[in-house]
Amino acid sequence: MREIKFRGMDIKGKWYYGLVCKPTAGKFKGKTFISNSVGIPMAYEVRPETVGQFTGYKDRQGKEIIKEEEK
């Protein structure tokens, strides 16, 4: 079974890796977050257009291949 993980870029251009969280209610509705390594679900706010999911495959150099999410 492959590991499910995502990445997303914040407004400063830094990439974060973890699980994705998109709240549907409350003050965070409409925002997108990536969890941290401790498991806090809304650790980093990221730009939704930069979120992608790890495909489970790696390139020749061993780097993980990320598929951008469908809009």
N, C-alpha and C positions, 0 to 999 in steps of 0.2 A: 504494500500500500504506500502510495507516495505522500510525502509531507505537503500539507496545504499551507502556503504562505504567500504574502503579498508584499508589495513595496509601494511607497508613495513619496512624493517630494513636497517639502513644506515651502512657504513663500520665500524663504532665504536660499533655496536651492539645495538643501541637504536631504539625502535619501534616508528613509526609515523602512525597516523590514519587520514584519510581524503579521498579525491577523487584522482584518479590516472591520471597522465598526461604523455604521451609518444610522444614527438615531432617527427615529420617525416621529418623536414627540418631545416636548420640553424645550428648554432654551438652546439645546444643541441641534435641533431639528434642521436638516438640510446640510449639515457639515459632515466631513469625512475624517475619520481618525484611524491611526495605525497603533496597535498595542506595542508595549515594550517587552523586553525579555523576561520581566517579572510577571507579566500577564495583566497589567493594568490596561483595560480595553481602550480608553481614550487618552493615551499617553501623548501622542503627537498628532496635531491637526495637520492634514495634508491637502493639497489641491486635488479635487476629484478627477480632473482630466489626466493626472499623472499616475493614477493607481493601476497596477497590473498584477497578474497572478503568475506565480512560478509554474512552469509547464511540467516539471518533473524531469526535464532533459537538460543536458549540459553541452556546451560547445566543445570544440577541440582543445581549448585551453582549460577546460574544467569549470568555466564560468556558467552560472545558472541562466537559463533562457526564460525571460519574462514575457508573457503575452499581455498586451494592453487590454483592459476591459472594454467590452462592447458598449457603445453609447446608446 
